Amino acid sequence: MSRTTRNFTLGLLSGAVVGAGLALLFAPDTGTNTRGMISYRLGKYKDDLKELIKELQKEKEKMISDAKKKGDEVVLDAKQRADDLIREAEDLLENIEKTK
């Protein structure tokens, strides 16, 4: 998880907790209305958190896909270089055999 995403998540959760606490302290409304408002906000925060989790999962999958692609490229490059070295060694051996 990137530092920006982590900071955003911590900010979102911190804001939710502080907002709920302040709402309880300064609520000029009845308990029933206040509980309804808290329930609504918690539902909203829950939905926001679910959306954030989905985005983080997509980002994780993309990062894994990119890493796999780069790893495959490295393996292919290493194989090509090894094949080139083998060919060069075989050519050298042939030249040595011919000169004998």
Summary of the structure (lengths in Angstrom):
residues: 100
radius of gyration: 30.3
end to end distance: 62.6
largest distance: 104.0
contacts: 210
relative contact order: 0.07
helix: 92%
strand: 0%
